[in-house]
Amino acid sequence: MLPGWAFIEACGKEVERGATIIEPNEAVAFRCIIRHATQVIIVAYSHRITLVSPALICPVTGIDILITDSRITADTLSGFQANCVQVNSV
């Protein structure tokens, strides 16, 4: 099987809730994409990581990689890493 990466920029990314978005229909579409992906990669600015939106895309355990900027706080970083999310800050 060829690798299938799902790159998602969600409105909210938070350790307790996971990746979220404002529109429920978009969440459904993202969940369909994720079902067919071998890796789920969330792209986020660090200042948006602690936000939570109403519609769930996936829990934090469904995220393989989080790509963010270098301003991510140590507490937030450790929270994602504790849930086996690889965090790459650039």
Contacts in CASP RR format, 6 or more apart in sequence:
PFRMAT RR
TARGET T0000
AUTHOR 0000-0000-0000
METHOD contacts of the structure
MODEL  1
MLPGWAFIEACGKEVERGATIIEPNEAVAFRCIIRHATQVIIVAYSHRIT
LVSPALICPVTGIDILITDSRITADTLSGFQANCVQVNSV
1 38 0 8 1.000
3 38 0 8 1.000
3 39 0 8 1.000
4 36 0 8 1.000
4 37 0 8 1.000
4 38 0 8 1.000
4 39 0 8 1.000
5 37 0 8 1.000
5 38 0 8 1.000
5 39 0 8 1.000
5 41 0 8 1.000
6 30 0 8 1.000
6 33 0 8 1.000
6 34 0 8 1.000
6 36 0 8 1.000
6 37 0 8 1.000
6 39 0 8 1.000
6 40 0 8 1.000
6 41 0 8 1.000
7 41 0 8 1.000
7 43 0 8 1.000
8 19 0 8 1.000
8 30 0 8 1.000
8 33 0 8 1.000
8 34 0 8 1.000
8 40 0 8 1.000
8 41 0 8 1.000
8 42 0 8 1.000
8 43 0 8 1.000
8 57 0 8 1.000
9 42 0 8 1.000
9 43 0 8 1.000
9 44 0 8 1.000
10 19 0 8 1.000
10 20 0 8 1.000
10 21 0 8 1.000
10 30 0 8 1.000
10 42 0 8 1.000
10 44 0 8 1.000
10 53 0 8 1.000
10 57 0 8 1.000
11 20 0 8 1.000
11 21 0 8 1.000
11 22 0 8 1.000
11 48 0 8 1.000
11 51 0 8 1.000
11 53 0 8 1.000
12 18 0 8 1.000
12 19 0 8 1.000
12 20 0 8 1.000
12 21 0 8 1.000
12 44 0 8 1.000
12 48 0 8 1.000
12 49 0 8 1.000
12 51 0 8 1.000
12 52 0 8 1.000
12 53 0 8 1.000
13 19 0 8 1.000
13 20 0 8 1.000
13 42 0 8 1.000
13 44 0 8 1.000
13 48 0 8 1.000
13 49 0 8 1.000
13 50 0 8 1.000
13 51 0 8 1.000
13 66 0 8 1.000
14 20 0 8 1.000
14 49 0 8 1.000
14 50 0 8 1.000
14 51 0 8 1.000
14 52 0 8 1.000
14 60 0 8 1.000
15 60 0 8 1.000
15 76 0 8 1.000
15 79 0 8 1.000
15 80 0 8 1.000
15 82 0 8 1.000
15 83 0 8 1.000
16 60 0 8 1.000
17 52 0 8 1.000
17 56 0 8 1.000
17 59 0 8 1.000
17 60 0 8 1.000
18 56 0 8 1.000
18 57 0 8 1.000
18 58 0 8 1.000
18 59 0 8 1.000
18 60 0 8 1.000
18 63 0 8 1.000
19 30 0 8 1.000
19 42 0 8 1.000
19 56 0 8 1.000
19 57 0 8 1.000
19 58 0 8 1.000
19 60 0 8 1.000
19 63 0 8 1.000
20 27 0 8 1.000
20 51 0 8 1.000
20 52 0 8 1.000
20 53 0 8 1.000
20 54 0 8 1.000
20 55 0 8 1.000
20 56 0 8 1.000
20 57 0 8 1.000
21 27 0 8 1.000
21 30 0 8 1.000
21 53 0 8 1.000
21 55 0 8 1.000
21 57 0 8 1.000
22 53 0 8 1.000
22 54 0 8 1.000
22 55 0 8 1.000
23 55 0 8 1.000
24 54 0 8 1.000
24 55 0 8 1.000
26 55 0 8 1.000
27 55 0 8 1.000
27 56 0 8 1.000
27 57 0 8 1.000
30 57 0 8 1.000
30 58 0 8 1.000
31 57 0 8 1.000
31 58 0 8 1.000
34 40 0 8 1.000
34 57 0 8 1.000
34 58 0 8 1.000
34 62 0 8 1.000
39 64 0 8 1.000
39 65 0 8 1.000
40 58 0 8 1.000
40 62 0 8 1.000
40 63 0 8 1.000
40 64 0 8 1.000
40 65 0 8 1.000
41 63 0 8 1.000
41 64 0 8 1.000
41 65 0 8 1.000
41 66 0 8 1.000
41 67 0 8 1.000
42 63 0 8 1.000
42 65 0 8 1.000
42 66 0 8 1.000
42 67 0 8 1.000
43 67 0 8 1.000
43 68 0 8 1.000
44 66 0 8 1.000
44 67 0 8 1.000
44 68 0 8 1.000
45 68 0 8 1.000
45 69 0 8 1.000
46 68 0 8 1.000
46 69 0 8 1.000
46 70 0 8 1.000
46 71 0 8 1.000
46 72 0 8 1.000
46 73 0 8 1.000
46 76 0 8 1.000
46 89 0 8 1.000
47 71 0 8 1.000
49 66 0 8 1.000
49 68 0 8 1.000
49 72 0 8 1.000
49 76 0 8 1.000
50 76 0 8 1.000
60 80 0 8 1.000
60 83 0 8 1.000
60 85 0 8 1.000
61 83 0 8 1.000
61 84 0 8 1.000
63 80 0 8 1.000
63 83 0 8 1.000
63 85 0 8 1.000
64 85 0 8 1.000
64 86 0 8 1.000
65 85 0 8 1.000
65 86 0 8 1.000
65 87 0 8 1.000
65 88 0 8 1.000
66 80 0 8 1.000
66 85 0 8 1.000
66 86 0 8 1.000
66 87 0 8 1.000
66 88 0 8 1.000
67 88 0 8 1.000
67 89 0 8 1.000
67 90 0 8 1.000
68 87 0 8 1.000
68 88 0 8 1.000
68 89 0 8 1.000
68 90 0 8 1.000
69 89 0 8 1.000
69 90 0 8 1.000
70 89 0 8 1.000
70 90 0 8 1.000
72 87 0 8 1.000
72 89 0 8 1.000
77 87 0 8 1.000
77 89 0 8 1.000
80 87 0 8 1.000
81 87 0 8 1.000
END
